[in-house]
Amino acid sequence: MRKIIAAFNTTIDGNCHHTAGIADADLHQHYTDLLDNAGALLYGRTTFQLMQYWQTLLKNPSGEKASDDFAKAIDKVPKIVFSRTLKITDWTTAEIATIPLEEVIKELKQQKGKDIFIGSRSLIIQLMNLNLVDELQLCIQPVIAGKGLSLFDNIKDRTIFKHKKTKNFNNGAIILYYEPTS
């Protein structure tokens, strides 16, 4: 059975602000490797529209190998976008969900293939509240943002996690890998 993995960046103060992190070559390489092992990416509208930035690097490479490789990797992975307002994706590997999130997850988990990654704060919260997250990969950036949304706002119930491993990066970021125990 495929795992549902919530992979997300946050700051030391727990804020989700897309410009607050330090996106260097090591971190880009980590996420490129992660995408090479992804069966699908699930996004909400806002995060999906932010991720469309990578399409520009496909057309006009930056010359930075790690960034350009990430753009190629994200382009290949099927993406499912959950939005009430978005009508088209303008990305050949992306589609808009036509059934509710919970049904999509249950359907995807039953299929064979690579794991499913969730990269949107709103979807992570919904899936945490439905107890449908199998693993949390939390990248903590060595930054205090002072602003932004808290990743775990509106979580209904206390969830206890078991720490699986930690990955350290030269820029001071760390990724904590957790599995829920209950």
N, C-alpha and C positions, 0 to 999 in steps of 0.2 A: 504494500500500500504506500502511496506517495505521501510524503510529509508536507505539512503546511508550515512554512518558515517565515516568520516576521523578521525582516532584516531592515534595520533603520539606524540612521545617524541622529545623535542628540548631543547637546553640549553638557558640560559638567553640571550646569544649573538646571538640566532637564528640559531645555527648550528645543523645539523643532524649528529651526530657522535655516532655510536652504543655503543662505550665503555665509553662515557663521562658521562652518567647518573649514578644515584645512585639507583641500583635495590635492594631494601630491601624487607622484608617480607610483609609490608603493601602495597607496590606498586604491588608486585606479586599477592597478594590477590585481589586487585582492578581489575587487568587484568584477573585474573581467573574468577571473577564474571562477568566481561564483556563478556568473551568467553562463559560462560554458557548461555548467552542470545544472542549469535550470530548465524545467519543462514548460514553465509559464511564469509570467509576471502579472500580478493583479494590482491595478492602480485605481484610485479615485480620480476625478476629473482634474483637480488642481495639480496633483503630483504628475499625472500623465502629461499635462501641458508643460510642466517644467522639464520633464524628461525629453520632450520633443526637441529640446536644444541639441541633443546628440545627432539628430538628423542633419543639422547644418554641418557637422564635422564629417559626415559621410560625403557630402557634396564638396566641401572645402576643408580638407584635412588641415589640422593645426600645425603639423610637423612635430608635435610632441607624441612620441610613440605610445605612451600609456593612455593618453586621452583618445587618440585615434583608434587604438585597439579596443577600448571600452565602447566607443561608438559602434564599431563593427559587431561586437559581441551583443550589445543591447538590441541592435537592429534584427539579429537573427532569432531572438527568443519571441515566441508568441506572447502577446499582451492582451489582457482582458481589462476593459475600462468600465468602471461603474459610474454612471452619470445620468442625471435626469435631464440635463440641458444639452449635452454634446450630442450631435447627430451624426457626425463623421469624424474619423480619426486622422485622415491624411497620412497614415502610416500603414504600409501593406501588411505588416505583421501584427497589427492591432485591430481589435474588434470591440464594439460596445456590447456589454452584457445585456441580454434580453430577459434573463430570469434573475431572481434575487440572489444576493451574495451567498447565503447559506446553501441554497440549492446548487450553485456553481461549485462551491467547495466540496460538497458531498459527492457530486458527480466526478470532479477531478480526482479526488482521493481514491475512487474506485478504479480509475484507469491505470494502466501500466505506464511507466515512464519515469522521467526525472521529477524531482521535487518542485513544489509550487512556492514561489516567493511573493510575499506581500510587502510592498514598499510605500504604502500610504498610511499616514497616521490614522485617518478616519476608518479605514478598513481594518487596521490592526485593533483599534478599540472595539469595533463591532465583533470581530472574530474572537477577541479575548473574552468578551461578554457572552459569547456562544460556546466557549471552551473548545474552540476549533484550531488553536495554535499549538503545533507540536514542538516547535523550537523557536526561541527568541535569540536573534543575533543582534546585540545592541552595541553599536559603535559609538563610544563616548569620545567626543572631540575635546582636546585640551583647551577649551575656550569657555568663558562665561559670556553668554550672549546678552543677558539682561533683558531680553525681549523674545517673544515668540510663544507658540502654543506648547503646553505641556504634553508630552507624548501620551501619558496615561490618564488624561482627564476622563471623567465619566465612566470609569471602570466600576462595574456593579459589585463585584465580590473580590475578596482577598484571594490572591493566587500565590502559592508558594512554588518556587522554582529550585531545581537542582542545578548547580553550576557544573558544566561539562568541561569547559576549557576557556583559556584566555589567549588572545593573539595580540601581541604588541607591535606597534609601528614606530619607525624612527622619528616621526613628527610628534610623538607623544599620544597619539590616539590609541585606544585599545578596543578590541571587540570581545565582549563577554558572551559566551554561548550558554544558554540555559534551556532546560526542559521543564515544563510544568509537572509538579508531582501530584497535583490533585485536580 
